[in-house]
Amino acid sequence: MGQKFVIINTEAFSKSGLKAQKQVTEQDLPLLVQSFLSACPDPFIVLDESSRIKTNTPVAENKKSTRTRCIKLLSKYGERMALTGTLTSKSPLNMVDQYQYLDKGAFPEGMFALAEKYCIMMTLRTQRGARVLLPEHSGKEDRNSWHGIRGRLSRAYAVGGMARLSLSMGSVSRELGISMENLWWIICHKKYKPFKDISPLMKRYAYCTEIVSREDAFDTTLEKYIEHPIVRKVKLSEEAKKLYAQLVTLGFTDNLVLGKSAALELGQRLMDVCNGFEPISSCLSCEEEGRGDNILHNLCPLHAQCKKPKATYEPLKSNPKLEAVMELVEEIDPEEHQIVIWSCRTNFMELLAETLNEAGIATCCFSGQQNDKQKKDAREGFMEGRYRICIANQQSAAYGVNFMKNCDYTIYACSNSSVEYDYQSRRRFLRGVTTRMKYAYRIYVEGSVEERIYSSLDLGDDLISETNSKDIFELKEDL
């Protein structure tokens, strides 16, 4: 009969209407998969990019994504393989679903027990005692966070030595539900390190894990700046500082009020300010007489009835980040070297493209905004050298593209908090043997939300590099 193959996108397992079901069954698998399993009940299944079924925080099985739950149903069929470069990036708990896909009986103790053992967890008294990962910062007072707790304990020791420190630790332990052992961990680590040594966790499943890193195959000394990007910080203009402070302190400015998901929207609006824009609430259907500006002001009588409010963006008078990007581009010299610039915000991508083209630098874009023909032109034009700069969105270009492999310079002008997008996007430049020095730069506003984002990305990099070390899996004679 010969060999039979089925190639199917993981998105096909995200069947709608299953989120509310407590359990999923084989009948919920894609029809193509059901048919294949019926004809070939003992298949060899390969799950590429298994990081797509990760879960970051402890949660009941029926609360996980539909895609994760359905793909894990395949654990009872045939032989399985999972491929990923980012086994853990947000939490040690990332391992659970990926290994349970390989072995249904993996991690029988459950995610909640694993979180208590390998993560620094705290109790939220205001949310019925929910246990959550201790954050790096916790707002204005910053008491109930990693740095807040370290500050409280440091002050206690400075005032009364070990006796006062012990009293303070007991108080914090009772207040936040953090064990004394974990408090000592916080004291001993000035840098935010909410995950404890996970080597024992990795060793449990060494029998079914094979790690192959670039260091095993190539000399990676020319890639050190891809692994550890060069940082260039800029400062906000006075105009931008005022808007930034208003959004953080008040939740609104003269021209914008944060919506229902204020906490989520705040980060995006602050990024826009860092990128040199004032976000403005506009109304697409405001028909009030004499209102030709289409701006939805707080006093607009149609505010309550507005059906199509959206945010538009007005460029600020000064844009230090744009200036820093252009200075770096000039320093690199696009006539000699091609450059990829990453931006997760569409408005900043458009501003960069317009500014670069006005400067006479042939530029293309690769994001979700282009059609297939435009993307093909961007890929081919960049590989041929017609385009000297490509402005890309990490979500669209972080996976599966190879046209950047001969490029030696990349600039991160605006990033979100996805460790996978950040990590994978930097690997677009590492295809085969590296024969020239490669450079990555991060440009961000000092002290802003962007600095927090990059701090989070670095923490994820630490997790990835820790799990991608072969010696973790080597059998030690004294075990």
N, C-alpha and C positions, 0 to 999 in steps of 0.2 A: 504493500500500500504506500510505501514511502513515508517521508516525514511530513508532518502537519504542523503549521505554524499559525498562531493568531497574534497579531500586534494590536493592542488597544490602549487608548489614552487613559490615564488614571482619572481624568475628569469624567469619564463615562460611568464611574462608580458613584458619582455624586448625584444619585437619583433624587429628584424632588419628591416631597411628601413623606419621607421616611424619618425626618428629624424628630417627630413626636412619638415614633414607635419605640417602645422599650427594648425590643429585640428586632434584629434583622435576620433573615433566613436566606437560603440559597435562591429562593424565589425572587429575592430583591436584587440579585446580581444582574448585570446587563444581559440581555437575551443572547447575544453572541457568545458570551462566556458560558452561560448555561448550556447552550447547544454544544460547545466545544468540550465541556466537561462530561456531558452525556456520552459523546463519542469517544473521548480520550480521558477516562477517569483517573489515570495515573500519569499526569503530565509533568514536565519540567517547567516551572514558572519562574520568570526573572522579573523582579520589580525594580525598574530603574528609577533613580532619584527617590529613594525610599524616604527621604526627609519630608516628603509631602504628606506622610501619614503621622507626623510627630504630634505629640501633645505636650504642652509646656508646663502645665500646672496639674496637680492632682484633681481628678474628676471621675465621677462614676462612668461606667462604660456607656450607658445610654445617653450621656451628655456629650459624647465625642462626635466628631464630624461624621456625616453619612459615608463619605469616601473612606475614612479610616475604618469604620465598622465593617463596611462591605469588603474591603480588600483583606481584612483579617479573617474573613470567612474562608479564604483560600488556604489557610493553614492546615486544613485537613486533607488536602489533595496533593499527591505526588511528592516531588522534591522541589525545594524553593531556594532562590537566591535573591539577595537584596544588594543593590549597588548604591553607594552614596559617598560623597566627599565630606559631608557634614552630619555625621551620626548624631552628635550632640552639639548644639550651638546656643540654645536658650536655657537649657536645664539638663541635669542628668536624667530627668524623667523622659527626655526625648527618646531614650533607648527602648522604653517599654513597648510601645506599639510596634516598632520595627522588628524587635526580637520575637514578639508574640505572633507576628506574621510568619516568622521562620519556625517558631516552636510554640504551639498553643499553650503549653504549660509554663512558659517563661514568666518569671517574676510572680510567683503565686501569692506573695505577701501583699501585692497590690501597690498602687501608686501612692496612696496616703502614707503607708509605712515607709516607703522609699524616700518620700519627701522629708519625713521627720529625721531620717538617718543621714541623708546626704545634702540637705538644704537647710539654711538658717530660716526657720519659719517663725511667724509671730501670730498672735491672736487678735482679731478685730472684735472687741467687745460690743461695738455698735452694730455688728452684723451677725448676731447670734453665735458669736464665738468662732467665726470662720477663720481658718488657718491659711495664711498667705505668705509668700516670700517676703522677707524683710527688704524694703526698698532702700536704695542708696540715699535718697533725700526724701523728705516728707513735708514740703511746703515751707511756709514763712518761718514758723517757729523751729521746725526741723528737730523735733525731740525724738519722735518714734521712727527712727531710721538708722541705717548703719552709722553715718557720721554723727547723727544726733545722739545716739547711745554712746558712741566712743567719747563724744564731748562731755556728756554727763558723767561718765565713769572717770575720765581724766581729771575733771574738776574735783570730783570726790577724793581721788587719791592725792591731789595737790593740797587739799584742805586738811585731810586727816589720815593720810597713809593707807596701809592695808586694812585697818579696822574700818575706816570710813568707806573704803572701796567695797568691802564685803557687804556692808549695809546697803550701799547703793545698788550693788548687783542683785541682792535679794529683792529690793524694791522693784527694779526693772523686770526681774524674772516673774514676780507676781502680777505686775501690771500688764505685761505683754506676752506672758506664756513662753518665754525663751529660757531654755535650760542654762544652768550655770556653765556647763561645758561649752555651749554655743556662745555664751557671753565672753568666755575666755578666748574663743576663736576670734571674736570681734576685736577684743583688746589686742590680740597678737597680729592682726592684719590691718594696717593703716589703710591700704587700698581696698576698695569694695570687692569682697570675695565671698559671695553668699553660698558658694558650693564647696563642700568639703571634699577631701581626697576621694576620687571615684575609681581609683585603680582596682580595689577589691570588686567593685561592681562590674568592671570590664572583664576581670579574670574569670568571672562566673561562666561566661559564654565564649571563652577563648577557643573552645573546641569547634565552634561553627563560625569563627571570624578570621578573615585573612586581611591584613593591612598591607597595602602597597602604596608607598608615598613617592613623591617626585625625588626625594633625597635618595631613595633606593636605586633609582634608575639614572639620575642626571646629577651633574654638578650645579647646584642652585645658588652659588655665590653671586651670580649676576642678577639674581631675583630678589635681593634683600629689601629693596625699596618697594617692591610689590607686596611683600609680606608685611613690611612696616613702613607705611606711607609717610612721606615728608609732610609736616604740618606747617601751614601758613595761616596765622590768625589775623583777622581784621577787626576793626572797631566800628560800631554803629555811628551814624551821623546823629547830631542832636535831635533832628526832626524824627528819626526812626526810634531813638531812645524814648522819646515822649510817647509815641504810639505803643511801643513794646510795653512800657510800664503801665499804661492805661489798660491794655488788654489783660495783663497779668493781675493787676490790682482790682480793676472794676469789672472786667468782662465785657467792656464796650468802649468804643471811641465815639467821636462826634458823628461818624458816618457808618458805624457798624455795631451790631449787637450780636453776640454769640448765640447760636441756635439752641435747640433742645439738647443736643449732645455736646454741651459746652466744653467738657474736658477734652474730648477727641478733637473738636474743631480748633481749640486754642492752639495746640501744637502746630497745626497747619497754618494758621494765621500768623503765628510768630515766625515760622519759617519764611512766609511771604514778606514780612517786614525785614527779616535778615537779607532777603534777596532784593530789597530795594523797592518794595511795593506797599502802598496803603490799601488794605482790603476795604471795599465799600459795598454796603448792602444796596443792591439795585433792584428795581421792579420792572419786569418785562411788559406788564400790562397796566401800568398806572395811567389813568385817563383824566386825572384831575386837571382842570383848566389852568393853563399858564405854567404847567410843570413840564418844561421841555428838556430838563436835564435827566429824566428817567431815574432819579435817585430816590430811594425809599428812605426818607428821613424819619427820625423817631416820631415827629409830630404829624406825619402824613395821615389824614383821616382814613385812608384806605389800607392802613397797615394791617388791621385785623382781618380784612377780607382778601389780602393779597394772595393770589394763587401761585405765582411763579417768582418768589424771591430767590435771588442768587447773589453770589459775591462776584464783583468785578474788581479790577485792580488799577490803581492810579500810580504811575511811577513817581517815586520821591525825587526831590531835586538832586540829591546826592546818593550815589550807590557805590559804597566802598568795596563791596564784594565783586561787583562787575569790574570795577577798576583793577582789583587784585588779579582776577582771572585774565584780563587783557594784558596786564603787565607780565604775567607768567607765560602767556602764549607768545608774547614778543620775545621774552627771554629764551624760550625753547627754540623759536624760529620755525614756523610751520613750512617755510620753503624748503628747509632741510629735513625736518622731522614731522611725521604725521602725529596727530593728537586726538585722543578720545576724551570728551568731556561728559561727565555723568550729571544728570539732574533728575530728581524725582518729581519736580514741579513743572508742569507744562508751561506756565507763564514765564518762568525763568529760562526754560529751553528756547522759547520763542524770542525772548529778549537777547539771549546769547547769539542765536542764529542771525538775527537782524543786525546786531552790532558787528559780528565777524564779517558778514557779507558786505556791510557798508565799508569795512576796513579793507575790502578787496581780497579777503581770504575765502577760497572756495570751501563751502561748508555744506554738509548734509545732515539730516536728522534721521534717527531710527527709534521710533516709539510706537505707541498704539494709535497715533494720529495719522499714520501713512497707510495707503493701500498697498496691495502686493507689488504693483508695478513700481511705486516709489521706493519701497523697501529693497526691491531687486536693484534698482538704480543706485541706492545708497551703498549696498554691499559691493556691487561690481565697481562702482566709481571709487570707493575707498581703497579697494584692493589694487586697482589700476593706478592710483595716485591722482586721479582727477580731483578728488576731494581731499583737502589737506587736514580738515578737522571734521570729526563726526560727533554730533551731540546726541547722546543716547539716554534712554530711560532704563533704569536697572530692571524694572519689571519685564520689559520686552526683550532686552538684549543680554541679560545676565546668564541665560541658559541657551545652549544649543547654537550659538553663532560662532563662526570661525574666521570671519573676514578681518578681525582685529589682530590676528596672531603676529603679524609682522610689524605692528606698531610698538614703539618703545616708550611712549609717554601717555599717561592718563591723568586726568584731573577730576577729582570729586568736588563738584561745586555745590551740590545739594543732595543730601542722602536722607532716606528714611531709616527706620530702626530695624529693618530686616537683615539679620546676620547672613542669611543664605544669599540674598541678592548682592550684598556687599562682597562676601567671600567669593561667590561664583563669578561676579563681574570682573574681579581682579584676575581670575584664571582665564579670561578670554585672551590674555596676552601671553599665556604660557602654553604653547602647543609644540610638543616635541622638544628638541634641544635648544636651549637659549644660548645664543652666540654673542649677544650684545647686552650691555647693561640696560635694564628696564627700570622705569621710574613711575611711581604713583604719588600724587599730591592730594592733600586734603586742604581745602580752603573753607574756613568757617568763622563765624562771628564769636569772638572770645566772650566767655561767660554766659552765652545764650543757650537756648534749647538745643542748638546744633552741637554744642560741646557735650551736652548730656547724651545726645544720640551717638556720637562717636565713642564716648566712654562705654556705652552699652555694646556697641559693635566690637570694641576691643575685648570686653569681657567674653563675648561670644567667640572671638578668635582664640582666646585662652582655652576655652572648652574644646574647640575643634582641634587645636594643636595638641592638647593633652590626650584626646582619644585617638588621634591619628599617629600615635607613637607606637612603633612595633614592639618596643621592650615591655610595654604594658601587658602584652599577651604571652611573652616568653615564660616558659616554665622555670621557676626558681627552685633550686634543689632543697632549700630550707623551708619550703612551704609545707 
